[in-house]
Structure formats: structure tokens, C-alpha cells
Amino acid sequence: GAGVSQSPRYKVAKRGQDVALRCDPISGHVSLFWYQQALGQGPEFLTYFQNEAQLDKSGLPSDRFFAERPEGSVSTLKIQRTQQEDSAVYLCASSLFSPYNEQFFGPGTRLTVL
Amino acid sequence: KQEVTQIPAALSVPEGENLVLNCSFTDSAIYNLQWFRQDPGKGLTSLLLIQSSQREQTSGRLNASLDKSSGRSTLYIAASQPGDSATYLCAAHYGGSQGNLIFGKGTKLSVKP
């Protein structure tokens, strides 16, 4: 079975551009998470979905960040008017049912904002 | 504030040595703890998940322990190999409304042939 996949793997954006990052969780996984990982740091939580419901978005750093999972499978993280401080690796993870089940991570999208 | 700390930040050992990586957490009301490895430029690979009711979990040459009362977890790697070189991250899960993992900054392990 396929693991979590993310696209694109690398994204270069000019400051002020909008970007959209995609996550395909493991098939059948109910819970989906987005994390942001700065260089040399551990991942930090952004937002969490259970099926299509966004249950926690407390980690989103500003209102320029928006995430959706309209059909309860694929998720998109959108960043509007990108800033240099948004440069990071964006990781997606999924777990089978409960968020407290083992989380499985995708390869990440490395975003560089020039 | 719930925090996870990993010391040391980097570790270099010769091949074949047994080693221990340390993880500490500030809040003992932990639900479970997960250990990951991350290779350069890659995502996280789950190694072991320890529930709060467990004291240890084993997978191959890896053994993870959990001591809630002291706020500590250790990852023991037996007979280390160059292929074990990676960054090892521990992450804590707390109950309640929080579904997210809280990560340490990781320990970068280098195993020299």
C-alpha cells in the first residue's frame, strides 16, 4: 500500500505569490495533520482534520494560511501572499482513526520564498 | 507549556557501539510517545510508538522506554551501523482536545564505519 504522498516536493515562490501544497493521505485514514519544519528544528503543528472537519487550526501562523479537506481524503494547504519567513518544509501526516494512533508522514514539500 | 527536549543535539559513535538517545517532556500527563528517524531531505519514518500504559517497546535493534514519572524516554540502538545515521526525533501526544504531536528538535546521529 502507498504511504502518504505530497506534491510538489519543491516549490520556489516569489514573495507575494500564492502557493498550494497537496497531501494524499494513506487510503482510509481518518485523521490528517499539517506540520511546518524550519531548518534544524522539529516539526511544529499547523492544523488537524478528522475526515472533512477541521477540528484544530490553532497552529496556523497567520490568516494567510488556509487548509481544506473537502471530501475527507486529499488535503490542500494554501499560503497567500507568501513571505520569506514562510520558507520551510511542510509535512503532512495521517493516522487511521484517532489522532492518538500512530502518525505516518509524507516526504514533505520544501517551500523557498525569494 | 508542554515542551519536549532532546539532548545531545548531535552524537557521533563508531560502528558496532550500543547507544542511547534521550528525550524529556515537561508534562507527565502524556498519552503516548512516538520516535521517528529523519534522513536528510526526507520525511519522518515512524520507528516506535509507546502508549502511556507501557514501559517499553522493541523493534529489531531498537528499544524505546517510557518513564512518565520522571518525564523521560530513551531510544536504545544496539550494534549501531552506518545506515543508522540520521536525525532521531521524539514526539509526545497529550490527550484532551489536542490531536497533534509535540516534537523535540532531534538528535543527529552519525555512525562512523
gemmi code that builds the backbone of each chain (N, CA, C; Angstrom):
import gemmi

chains = {
    "A": [
        ("GLY", (0.804, -1.186, 0.000), (0.000, 0.000, 0.000), (0.847, 1.251, 0.000)),
        ("ALA", (0.373, 2.274, -0.665), (1.111, 3.513, -0.762), (1.076, 4.242, 0.568)),
        ("GLY", (2.139, 4.988, 0.819), (2.187, 5.812, 2.007), (1.579, 7.169, 1.735)),
        ("VAL", (1.894, 8.131, 2.590), (1.431, 9.496, 2.408), (2.259, 10.137, 1.292)),
        ("SER", (1.600, 10.770, 0.357), (2.339, 11.448, -0.707), (2.027, 12.937, -0.681)),
        ("GLN", (3.002, 13.733, -1.096), (2.852, 15.180, -1.114), (3.389, 15.723, -2.434)),
        ("SER", (2.750, 16.778, -2.916), (3.237, 17.424, -4.131), (2.968, 18.923, -4.071)),
        ("PRO", (3.834, 19.738, -4.678), (5.106, 19.310, -5.250), (6.120, 18.993, -4.152)),
        ("ARG", (7.223, 18.380, -4.478), (8.265, 18.129, -3.480), (9.045, 19.402, -3.187)),
        ("TYR", (9.196, 20.235, -4.196), (9.918, 21.501, -4.045), (9.101, 22.597, -4.713)),
        ("LYS", (9.081, 23.755, -4.075), (8.357, 24.896, -4.624), (9.152, 26.157, -4.328)),
        ("VAL", (9.437, 26.918, -5.370), (10.077, 28.217, -5.217), (9.059, 29.275, -5.586)),
        ("ALA", (8.840, 30.228, -4.709), (7.857, 31.272, -4.957), (8.498, 32.630, -4.728)),
        ("LYS", (8.050, 33.587, -5.506), (8.464, 34.961, -5.256), (7.597, 35.530, -4.143)),
        ("ARG", (8.179, 36.385, -3.341), (7.429, 36.987, -2.242), (6.156, 37.637, -2.774)),
        ("GLY", (5.051, 37.333, -2.126), (3.770, 37.883, -2.535), (2.921, 36.928, -3.361)),
        ("GLN", (3.544, 35.861, -3.870), (2.778, 34.879, -4.640), (1.960, 33.980, -3.711)),
        ("ASP", (0.905, 33.405, -4.255), (0.124, 32.393, -3.540), (0.641, 31.010, -3.936)),
        ("VAL", (0.636, 30.079, -2.974), (1.044, 28.707, -3.270), (0.012, 27.735, -2.708)),
        ("ALA", (-0.038, 26.549, -3.309), (-0.936, 25.486, -2.841), (-0.152, 24.198, -2.765)),
        ("LEU", (-0.195, 23.570, -1.607), (0.542, 22.336, -1.354), (-0.477, 21.219, -1.136)),
        ("ARG", (-0.205, 20.073, -1.770), (-1.179, 18.983, -1.750), (-0.687, 17.810, -0.920)),
        ("CYS", (-1.638, 17.156, -0.235), (-1.327, 15.961, 0.548), (-2.341, 14.870, 0.227)),
        ("ASP", (-1.825, 13.685, -0.116), (-2.660, 12.490, -0.289), (-2.369, 11.551, 0.875)),
        ("PRO", (-3.288, 11.405, 1.829), (-3.011, 10.545, 2.978), (-3.108, 9.074, 2.593)),
        ("ILE", (-2.737, 8.228, 3.525), (-2.918, 6.798, 3.314), (-4.420, 6.520, 3.176)),
        ("SER", (-4.770, 5.700, 2.204), (-6.176, 5.432, 1.927), (-6.909, 4.929, 3.175)),
        ("GLY", (-8.038, 5.561, 3.467), (-8.838, 5.136, 4.612), (-8.481, 5.807, 5.917)),
        ("HIS", (-7.397, 6.571, 5.936), (-7.027, 7.262, 7.171), (-7.952, 8.444, 7.420)),
        ("VAL", (-8.457, 8.487, 8.644), (-9.454, 9.486, 9.005), (-8.812, 10.816, 9.401)),
        ("SER", (-7.713, 10.726, 10.158), (-7.082, 11.936, 10.696), (-5.946, 12.396, 9.793)),
        ("LEU", (-5.860, 13.709, 9.608), (-4.809, 14.288, 8.757), (-4.264, 15.537, 9.428)),
        ("PHE", (-2.949, 15.674, 9.400), (-2.265, 16.770, 10.072), (-1.331, 17.482, 9.098)),
        ("TRP", (-1.151, 18.772, 9.310), (-0.109, 19.542, 8.647), (0.849, 20.078, 9.711)),
        ("TYR", (2.148, 19.952, 9.412), (3.191, 20.471, 10.273), (4.135, 21.328, 9.432)),
        ("GLN", (4.812, 22.251, 10.094), (5.829, 23.093, 9.465), (7.165, 22.821, 10.142)),
        ("GLN", (8.201, 22.569, 9.343), (9.507, 22.282, 9.921), (10.534, 23.270, 9.384)),
        ("ALA", (11.039, 24.115, 10.272), (12.122, 25.033, 9.907), (13.445, 24.278, 9.982)),
        ("LEU", (14.443, 24.806, 9.323), (15.751, 24.156, 9.251), (16.327, 23.940, 10.653)),
        ("GLY", (16.689, 22.702, 10.950), (17.310, 22.398, 12.232), (16.355, 22.308, 13.401)),
        ("GLN", (15.065, 22.365, 13.119), (14.056, 22.310, 14.181), (13.177, 21.084, 14.019)),
        ("GLY", (12.439, 20.755, 15.073), (11.439, 19.712, 14.955), (10.184, 20.269, 14.299)),
        ("PRO", (9.348, 19.413, 13.734), (8.095, 19.887, 13.124), (7.199, 20.570, 14.154)),
        ("GLU", (6.476, 21.576, 13.697), (5.507, 22.263, 14.553), (4.126, 22.160, 13.923)),
        ("PHE", (3.163, 21.900, 14.766), (1.780, 21.672, 14.341), (1.167, 22.906, 13.695)),
        ("LEU", (0.440, 22.677, 12.605), (-0.321, 23.749, 11.963), (-1.825, 23.539, 12.142)),
        ("THR", (-2.318, 22.374, 11.646), (-3.753, 22.155, 11.656), (-4.063, 20.664, 11.563)),
        ("TYR", (-5.302, 20.310, 11.948), (-5.709, 18.908, 12.041), (-7.138, 18.743, 11.518)),
        ("PHE", (-7.340, 17.697, 10.729), (-8.656, 17.349, 10.205), (-9.046, 15.957, 10.676)),
        ("GLN", (-10.318, 15.802, 10.935), (-10.894, 14.479, 11.099), (-11.952, 14.355, 10.013)),
        ("ASN", (-11.701, 13.472, 9.068), (-12.481, 13.453, 7.823), (-12.430, 14.850, 7.197)),
        ("GLU", (-13.555, 15.442, 6.892), (-13.516, 16.748, 6.231), (-13.549, 17.907, 7.230)),
        ("ALA", (-13.736, 17.592, 8.496), (-13.864, 18.634, 9.508), (-12.493, 19.085, 10.019)),
        ("GLN", (-12.275, 20.381, 9.978), (-11.039, 20.944, 10.522), (-11.267, 21.195, 12.005)),
        ("LEU", (-10.730, 20.332, 12.844), (-11.004, 20.386, 14.273), (-10.054, 21.292, 15.051)),
        ("ASP", (-8.902, 21.563, 14.489), (-7.935, 22.390, 15.211), (-7.084, 23.116, 14.182)),
        ("LYS", (-7.098, 24.422, 14.232), (-6.237, 25.219, 13.343), (-5.423, 26.214, 14.153)),
        ("SER", (-5.220, 25.870, 15.407), (-4.549, 26.787, 16.330), (-3.088, 27.044, 15.970)),
        ("GLY", (-2.470, 26.170, 15.180), (-1.071, 26.347, 14.836), (-0.818, 27.170, 13.581)),
        ("LEU", (-1.853, 27.521, 12.857), (-1.648, 28.327, 11.649), (-1.094, 29.686, 12.056)),
        ("PRO", (0.035, 30.110, 11.478), (0.720, 31.306, 11.975), (0.036, 32.623, 11.640)),
        ("SER", (-0.773, 32.649, 10.600), (-1.459, 33.892, 10.262), (-2.670, 33.561, 9.400)),
        ("ASP", (-3.485, 34.566, 9.137), (-4.671, 34.342, 8.303), (-4.311, 34.200, 6.830)),
        ("ARG", (-3.014, 34.249, 6.513), (-2.601, 33.963, 5.134), (-2.571, 32.458, 4.863)),
        ("PHE", (-2.621, 31.670, 5.927), (-2.575, 30.213, 5.818), (-3.992, 29.661, 5.897)),
        ("PHE", (-4.299, 28.779, 4.965), (-5.634, 28.193, 4.898), (-5.509, 26.733, 4.477)),
        ("ALA", (-6.246, 25.846, 5.117), (-6.195, 24.435, 4.754), (-7.609, 23.908, 4.562)),
        ("GLU", (-7.737, 22.940, 3.677), (-9.041, 22.328, 3.441), (-8.882, 20.861, 3.113)),
        ("ARG", (-9.962, 20.126, 3.333), (-10.014, 18.686, 3.037), (-11.479, 18.374, 2.695)),
        ("PRO", (-11.956, 18.888, 1.578), (-13.395, 18.921, 1.283), (-14.102, 17.571, 1.213)),
        ("GLU", (-13.405, 16.531, 0.799), (-14.061, 15.227, 0.673), (-13.503, 14.223, 1.661)),
        ("GLY", (-12.746, 14.715, 2.613), (-12.242, 13.837, 3.661), (-11.083, 12.957, 3.246)),
        ("SER", (-10.458, 13.258, 2.099), (-9.274, 12.471, 1.730), (-8.123, 13.433, 1.447)),
        ("VAL", (-7.981, 13.879, 0.210), (-6.899, 14.797, -0.158), (-7.066, 16.123, 0.574)),
        ("SER", (-5.917, 16.694, 0.972), (-5.940, 17.999, 1.641), (-5.020, 18.954, 0.911)),
        ("THR", (-5.373, 20.232, 0.963), (-4.550, 21.282, 0.373), (-4.258, 22.342, 1.424)),
        ("LEU", (-3.004, 22.709, 1.528), (-2.584, 23.828, 2.370), (-2.254, 24.992, 1.442)),
        ("LYS", (-2.937, 26.090, 1.635), (-2.729, 27.254, 0.787), (-2.100, 28.377, 1.602)),
        ("ILE", (-1.113, 29.004, 1.023), (-0.474, 30.158, 1.654), (-0.610, 31.326, 0.697)),
        ("GLN", (-1.250, 32.377, 1.170), (-1.453, 33.563, 0.342), (-0.362, 34.595, 0.621)),
        ("ARG", (-0.011, 35.344, -0.402), (0.952, 36.458, -0.257), (2.173, 35.996, 0.530)),
        ("THR", (2.864, 35.005, 0.000), (3.974, 34.385, 0.718), (5.027, 35.405, 1.141)),
        ("GLN", (5.608, 35.137, 2.312), (6.682, 35.952, 2.877), (7.921, 35.068, 3.045)),
        ("GLN", (9.070, 35.692, 3.189), (10.302, 34.919, 3.323), (10.273, 34.012, 4.545)),
        ("GLU", (9.622, 34.448, 5.601), (9.568, 33.625, 6.817), (8.707, 32.375, 6.648)),
        ("ASP", (7.989, 32.288, 5.528), (7.201, 31.077, 5.262), (8.081, 29.954, 4.710)),
        ("SER", (9.312, 30.257, 4.367), (10.233, 29.235, 3.835), (10.450, 28.155, 4.893)),
        ("ALA", (10.146, 26.927, 4.529), (10.216, 25.799, 5.463), (9.842, 24.539, 4.694)),
        ("VAL", (9.921, 23.406, 5.389), (9.378, 22.161, 4.853), (8.000, 21.958, 5.464)),
        ("TYR", (7.026, 21.697, 4.628), (5.662, 21.467, 5.094), (5.370, 19.970, 5.002)),
        ("LEU", (5.105, 19.387, 6.159), (4.897, 17.946, 6.271), (3.426, 17.645, 6.508)),
        ("CYS", (2.970, 16.605, 5.875), (1.615, 16.108, 6.069), (1.710, 14.734, 6.726)),
        ("ALA", (0.804, 14.449, 7.639), (0.764, 13.147, 8.300), (-0.678, 12.668, 8.376)),
        ("SER", (-0.854, 11.354, 8.429), (-2.199, 10.809, 8.617), (-2.158, 9.684, 9.635)),
        ("SER", (-3.297, 9.446, 10.271), (-3.428, 8.316, 11.180), (-4.780, 7.667, 10.943)),
        ("LEU", (-4.879, 6.395, 11.339), (-6.007, 5.569, 10.909), (-7.355, 6.110, 11.395)),
        ("PHE", (-7.491, 6.261, 12.681), (-8.761, 6.749, 13.213), (-8.509, 7.935, 14.123)),
        ("SER", (-8.186, 7.589, 15.371), (-7.948, 8.616, 16.369), (-6.664, 9.368, 16.049)),
        ("PRO", (-6.604, 10.654, 16.420), (-5.340, 11.386, 16.250), (-4.228, 10.818, 17.120)),
        ("TYR", (-4.599, 9.988, 18.110), (-3.596, 9.426, 19.002), (-3.036, 8.104, 18.493)),
        ("ASN", (-3.565, 7.641, 17.370), (-2.945, 6.493, 16.705), (-1.595, 6.924, 16.133)),
        ("GLU", (-0.805, 5.947, 15.736), (0.495, 6.224, 15.128), (0.313, 7.109, 13.899)),
        ("GLN", (1.132, 8.153, 13.820), (1.059, 9.065, 12.685), (2.124, 8.700, 11.656)),
        ("PHE", (1.731, 8.719, 10.399), (2.631, 8.400, 9.285), (2.806, 9.647, 8.437)),
        ("PHE", (4.065, 9.956, 8.134), (4.380, 11.211, 7.479), (4.711, 11.032, 6.005)),
        ("GLY", (4.403, 12.072, 5.236), (4.827, 12.141, 3.858), (6.231, 12.707, 3.748)),
        ("PRO", (6.763, 12.815, 2.514), (8.131, 13.287, 2.316), (8.293, 14.788, 2.488)),
        ("GLY", (7.183, 15.519, 2.515), (7.255, 16.959, 2.708), (7.364, 17.737, 1.414)),
        ("THR", (7.008, 19.007, 1.497), (7.212, 19.975, 0.416), (8.144, 21.050, 0.947)),
        ("ARG", (9.277, 21.223, 0.265), (10.213, 22.277, 0.673), (9.841, 23.556, -0.064)),
        ("LEU", (9.386, 24.559, 0.682), (8.988, 25.848, 0.109), (10.099, 26.866, 0.350)),
        ("THR", (10.526, 27.491, -0.726), (11.508, 28.570, -0.640), (10.877, 29.830, -1.207)),
        ("VAL", (10.828, 30.867, -0.392), (10.255, 32.138, -0.825), (11.392, 33.142, -1.016)),
        ("LEU", (11.501, 33.639, -2.245), (12.612, 34.556, -2.571), (12.205, 36.015, -2.407)),
    ],
    "B": [
        ("LYS", (3.628, 25.202, 29.834), (3.743, 24.910, 28.405), (4.355, 23.520, 28.219)),
        ("GLN", (3.770, 22.757, 27.304), (4.267, 21.409, 27.060), (5.448, 21.476, 26.102)),
        ("GLU", (6.586, 20.979, 26.551), (7.795, 21.017, 25.736), (8.472, 19.656, 25.738)),
        ("VAL", (9.161, 19.380, 24.641), (9.942, 18.152, 24.504), (11.375, 18.550, 24.189)),
        ("THR", (12.310, 17.964, 24.930), (13.719, 18.311, 24.783), (14.530, 17.069, 24.472)),
        ("GLN", (15.464, 17.203, 23.532), (16.351, 16.085, 23.207), (17.805, 16.529, 23.353)),
        ("ILE", (18.533, 15.754, 24.125), (19.947, 16.018, 24.362), (20.719, 14.709, 24.200)),
        ("PRO", (21.879, 14.691, 23.479), (22.513, 15.857, 22.865), (21.882, 16.197, 21.515)),
        ("ALA", (22.274, 17.327, 20.963), (21.780, 17.706, 19.640), (22.450, 16.878, 18.554)),
        ("ALA", (23.673, 16.425, 18.831), (24.412, 15.618, 17.857), (25.258, 14.600, 18.592)),
        ("LEU", (25.451, 13.448, 17.946), (26.192, 12.350, 18.557), (26.925, 11.587, 17.468)),
        ("SER", (28.201, 11.312, 17.696), (28.996, 10.536, 16.739), (29.572, 9.329, 17.454)),
        ("VAL", (29.368, 8.139, 16.894), (29.844, 6.914, 17.527), (30.484, 6.016, 16.471)),
        ("PRO", (31.390, 5.122, 16.880), (31.942, 4.152, 15.930), (30.954, 3.020, 15.689)),
        ("GLU", (31.044, 2.435, 14.522), (30.170, 1.318, 14.161), (30.266, 0.190, 15.192)),
        ("GLY", (29.125, -0.400, 15.499), (29.080, -1.527, 16.425), (28.763, -1.147, 17.851)),
        ("GLU", (28.856, 0.140, 18.159), (28.599, 0.579, 19.530), (27.101, 0.599, 19.819)),
        ("ASN", (26.759, 0.266, 21.068), (25.383, 0.437, 21.536), (25.236, 1.878, 22.016)),
        ("LEU", (24.073, 2.476, 21.787), (23.927, 3.873, 22.168), (22.511, 4.154, 22.649)),
        ("VAL", (22.393, 5.260, 23.398), (21.105, 5.683, 23.955), (20.853, 7.135, 23.578)),
        ("LEU", (19.674, 7.387, 23.049), (19.231, 8.753, 22.767), (18.188, 9.136, 23.807)),
        ("ASN", (18.262, 10.365, 24.283), (17.403, 10.809, 25.368), (16.337, 11.795, 24.927)),
        ("CYS", (15.189, 11.708, 25.568), (14.069, 12.604, 25.290), (13.403, 12.910, 26.629)),
        ("SER", (13.153, 14.176, 26.904), (12.447, 14.537, 28.134), (11.259, 15.423, 27.792)),
        ("PHE", (10.204, 15.329, 28.597), (8.991, 16.103, 28.360), (8.538, 16.723, 29.673)),
        ("THR", (7.936, 17.915, 29.572), (7.658, 18.703, 30.772), (6.372, 18.294, 31.470)),
        ("ASP", (5.428, 17.734, 30.727), (4.124, 17.406, 31.289), (3.983, 15.887, 31.337)),
        ("SER", (3.844, 15.322, 32.531), (3.798, 13.864, 32.660), (2.452, 13.271, 32.241)),
        ("ALA", (1.462, 14.139, 31.955), (0.143, 13.647, 31.540), (0.163, 13.288, 30.064)),
        ("ILE", (1.094, 12.459, 29.707), (1.309, 12.111, 28.317), (0.371, 10.974, 27.915)),
        ("TYR", (-0.086, 10.980, 26.673), (-0.970, 9.920, 26.187), (-0.141, 8.809, 25.538)),
        ("ASN", (0.768, 9.210, 24.662), (1.748, 8.278, 24.116), (2.944, 9.063, 23.591)),
        ("LEU", (3.996, 8.353, 23.218), (5.195, 8.988, 22.710), (5.664, 8.206, 21.491)),
        ("GLN", (6.070, 8.943, 20.460), (6.457, 8.307, 19.200), (7.894, 8.720, 18.860)),
        ("TRP", (8.698, 7.756, 18.433), (10.055, 8.020, 17.955), (10.079, 7.910, 16.432)),
        ("PHE", (10.809, 8.848, 15.804), (10.937, 8.895, 14.353), (12.415, 8.996, 13.978)),
        ("ARG", (12.729, 8.616, 12.747), (14.006, 8.976, 12.167), (13.743, 9.810, 10.919)),
        ("GLN", (14.644, 10.741, 10.676), (14.512, 11.592, 9.500), (15.851, 11.625, 8.791)),
        ("ASP", (15.854, 11.178, 7.544), (17.043, 11.240, 6.722), (17.077, 12.594, 6.011)),
        ("PRO", (18.263, 13.086, 5.658), (18.371, 14.432, 5.053), (17.443, 14.595, 3.851)),
        ("GLY", (16.666, 15.658, 3.870), (15.786, 15.955, 2.755), (14.573, 15.045, 2.637)),
        ("LYS", (14.358, 14.243, 3.657), (13.231, 13.301, 3.602), (12.216, 13.585, 4.711)),
        ("GLY", (11.102, 12.875, 4.615), (10.098, 12.986, 5.667), (10.477, 12.150, 6.877)),
        ("LEU", (9.529, 11.977, 7.779), (9.756, 11.237, 9.014), (9.297, 9.793, 8.858)),
        ("THR", (10.131, 8.873, 9.346), (9.773, 7.461, 9.364), (9.477, 7.065, 10.806)),
        ("SER", (8.285, 6.557, 11.046), (7.921, 6.140, 12.394), (8.711, 4.898, 12.788)),
        ("LEU", (9.312, 4.940, 13.980), (10.095, 3.809, 14.487), (9.312, 3.025, 15.534)),
        ("LEU", (8.851, 3.706, 16.553), (8.178, 3.058, 17.670), (7.155, 4.004, 18.272)),
        ("LEU", (6.052, 3.437, 18.743), (5.024, 4.191, 19.471), (4.847, 3.519, 20.820)),
        ("ILE", (4.998, 4.276, 21.907), (4.811, 3.725, 23.248), (3.590, 4.381, 23.869)),
        ("GLN", (2.643, 3.568, 24.280), (1.475, 4.087, 24.972), (1.861, 4.440, 26.405)),
        ("SER", (1.079, 5.319, 27.033), (1.407, 5.761, 28.389), (1.364, 4.616, 29.399)),
        ("SER", (0.598, 3.572, 29.068), (0.483, 2.427, 29.975), (1.638, 1.437, 29.817)),
        ("GLN", (2.474, 1.645, 28.808), (3.589, 0.738, 28.552), (4.881, 1.321, 29.107)),
        ("ARG", (5.833, 0.446, 29.353), (7.136, 0.919, 29.802), (8.186, 0.829, 28.704)),
        ("GLU", (7.977, -0.064, 27.738), (8.919, -0.140, 26.646), (8.310, -0.826, 25.444)),
        ("GLN", (8.966, -0.579, 24.281), (8.597, -1.211, 23.034), (9.876, -1.560, 22.294)),
        ("THR", (9.832, -2.693, 21.576), (11.023, -3.156, 20.872), (10.697, -3.424, 19.413)),
        ("SER", (11.657, -3.066, 18.553), (11.556, -3.400, 17.130), (12.966, -3.640, 16.618)),
        ("GLY", (13.291, -4.917, 16.382), (14.626, -5.237, 15.901), (15.705, -4.797, 16.871)),
        ("ARG", (16.636, -3.977, 16.387), (17.740, -3.488, 17.229), (17.351, -2.261, 18.056)),
        ("LEU", (16.112, -1.839, 17.958), (15.655, -0.644, 18.660), (14.797, -1.024, 19.867)),
        ("ASN", (15.025, -0.299, 20.961), (14.195, -0.462, 22.147), (13.932, 0.918, 22.714)),
        ("ALA", (12.662, 1.246, 22.879), (12.295, 2.534, 23.456), (11.639, 2.312, 24.809)),
        ("SER", (11.999, 3.140, 25.771), (11.397, 3.064, 27.103), (10.680, 4.365, 27.418)),
        ("LEU", (9.757, 4.287, 28.347), (8.995, 5.463, 28.765), (8.850, 5.448, 30.282)),
        ("ASP", (9.245, 6.545, 30.915), (9.069, 6.722, 32.355), (8.296, 8.014, 32.570)),
        ("LYS", (6.988, 7.892, 32.750), (6.147, 9.079, 32.875), (6.495, 9.895, 34.109)),
        ("SER", (6.784, 9.203, 35.207), (7.004, 9.918, 36.466), (8.205, 10.851, 36.397)),
        ("SER", (9.222, 10.441, 35.659), (10.413, 11.284, 35.531), (10.377, 12.140, 34.272)),
        ("GLY", (9.375, 11.939, 33.428), (9.263, 12.722, 32.203), (10.346, 12.413, 31.195)),
        ("ARG", (10.685, 11.119, 31.078), (11.786, 10.756, 30.197), (11.456, 9.547, 29.334)),
        ("SER", (12.036, 9.566, 28.131), (12.014, 8.405, 27.255), (13.414, 8.231, 26.675)),
        ("THR", (13.798, 6.997, 26.456), (15.084, 6.725, 25.825), (14.882, 5.801, 24.636)),
        ("LEU", (15.713, 5.991, 23.617), (15.756, 5.094, 22.467), (17.130, 4.439, 22.464)),
        ("TYR", (17.126, 3.130, 22.628), (18.359, 2.348, 22.670), (18.562, 1.699, 21.304)),
        ("ILE", (19.749, 1.912, 20.727), (20.086, 1.288, 19.450), (21.244, 0.337, 19.691)),
        ("ALA", (21.032, -0.930, 19.415), (22.069, -1.946, 19.622), (22.897, -2.128, 18.353)),
        ("ALA", (24.183, -2.378, 18.563), (25.088, -2.705, 17.454), (24.901, -1.740, 16.283)),
        ("SER", (25.182, -0.486, 16.530), (24.898, 0.557, 15.531), (25.646, 0.301, 14.213)),
        ("GLN", (25.002, 0.754, 13.130), (25.532, 0.582, 11.777), (25.559, 1.937, 11.067)),
        ("PRO", (26.425, 2.111, 10.064), (26.432, 3.395, 9.336), (25.063, 3.776, 8.784)),
        ("GLY", (24.263, 2.796, 8.420), (22.919, 3.063, 7.914), (21.975, 3.633, 8.951)),
        ("ASP", (22.371, 3.599, 10.229), (21.561, 4.206, 11.291), (21.761, 5.716, 11.348)),
        ("SER", (22.732, 6.237, 10.619), (22.995, 7.672, 10.632), (21.779, 8.427, 10.111)),
        ("ALA", (21.263, 9.326, 10.938), (20.048, 10.093, 10.625), (19.775, 11.004, 11.817)),
        ("THR", (18.734, 11.805, 11.710), (18.262, 12.574, 12.862), (17.094, 11.833, 13.480)),
        ("TYR", (17.160, 11.662, 14.792), (16.119, 10.944, 15.528), (15.292, 11.950, 16.322)),
        ("LEU", (13.984, 11.897, 16.119), (13.064, 12.830, 16.763), (12.110, 12.064, 17.674)),
        ("CYS", (11.864, 12.620, 18.839), (10.790, 12.075, 19.664), (9.660, 13.096, 19.706)),
        ("ALA", (8.455, 12.599, 19.871), (7.279, 13.463, 19.859), (6.255, 12.936, 20.850)),
        ("ALA", (5.667, 13.843, 21.610), (4.701, 13.477, 22.646), (3.286, 13.817, 22.214)),
        ("HIS", (2.387, 12.935, 22.572), (0.964, 13.132, 22.346), (0.309, 13.373, 23.702)),
        ("TYR", (-0.448, 14.463, 23.818), (-1.209, 14.703, 25.024), (-2.688, 14.539, 24.710)),
        ("GLY", (-3.466, 14.152, 25.677), (-4.875, 13.880, 25.447), (-5.702, 15.141, 25.358)),
        ("GLY", (-6.982, 15.006, 25.620), (-7.890, 16.140, 25.550), (-8.179, 16.509, 24.121)),
        ("SER", (-8.314, 17.785, 23.851), (-8.679, 18.235, 22.515), (-7.490, 18.297, 21.574)),
        ("GLN", (-6.286, 18.139, 22.107), (-5.114, 18.231, 21.249), (-4.896, 16.914, 20.517)),
        ("GLY", (-4.812, 16.996, 19.192), (-4.514, 15.790, 18.439), (-3.102, 15.762, 17.929)),
        ("ASN", (-2.386, 16.891, 18.073), (-1.097, 16.987, 17.432), (0.026, 16.435, 18.297)),
        ("LEU", (1.128, 16.076, 17.637), (2.358, 15.690, 18.301), (3.174, 16.941, 18.622)),
        ("ILE", (3.860, 16.911, 19.770), (4.793, 17.972, 20.123), (6.191, 17.378, 20.024)),
        ("PHE", (7.012, 17.965, 19.148), (8.305, 17.387, 18.810), (9.455, 18.032, 19.561)),
        ("GLY", (10.498, 17.231, 19.805), (11.786, 17.773, 20.167), (12.515, 18.215, 18.904)),
        ("LYS", (13.714, 18.794, 19.092), (14.460, 19.276, 17.937), (15.292, 18.178, 17.284)),
        ("GLY", (15.374, 17.037, 17.950), (16.079, 15.909, 17.358), (17.516, 15.769, 17.793)),
        ("THR", (18.035, 14.556, 17.659), (19.447, 14.245, 17.862), (19.992, 13.728, 16.540)),
        ("LYS", (21.029, 14.412, 16.025), (21.636, 13.983, 14.766), (22.715, 12.954, 15.063)),
        ("LEU", (22.474, 11.726, 14.618), (23.374, 10.610, 14.901), (24.247, 10.329, 13.686)),
        ("SER", (25.546, 10.178, 13.936), (26.478, 9.775, 12.889), (27.205, 8.533, 13.366)),
        ("VAL", (27.106, 7.454, 12.602), (27.788, 6.203, 12.934), (28.930, 6.024, 11.938)),
        ("LYS", (30.143, 6.057, 12.467), (31.343, 6.013, 11.621), (31.763, 4.571, 11.354)),
        ("PRO", (32.045, 4.219, 10.080), (32.480, 2.859, 9.767), (33.875, 2.578, 10.329)),
    ],
}
model = gemmi.Model(1)
for chain_id, residues in chains.items():
    chain = gemmi.Chain(chain_id)
    for i, (resn, *xyz) in enumerate(residues, 1):
        res = gemmi.Residue()
        res.name, res.seqid = resn, gemmi.SeqId(i, " ")
        for name, pos in zip(("N", "CA", "C"), xyz):
            atom = gemmi.Atom()
            atom.name, atom.element = name, gemmi.Element(name[0])
            atom.pos, atom.b_iso = gemmi.Position(*pos), 0.0
            res.add_atom(atom)
        chain.add_residue(res)
    model.add_chain(chain)
structure = gemmi.Structure()
structure.add_model(model)
structure.setup_entities()
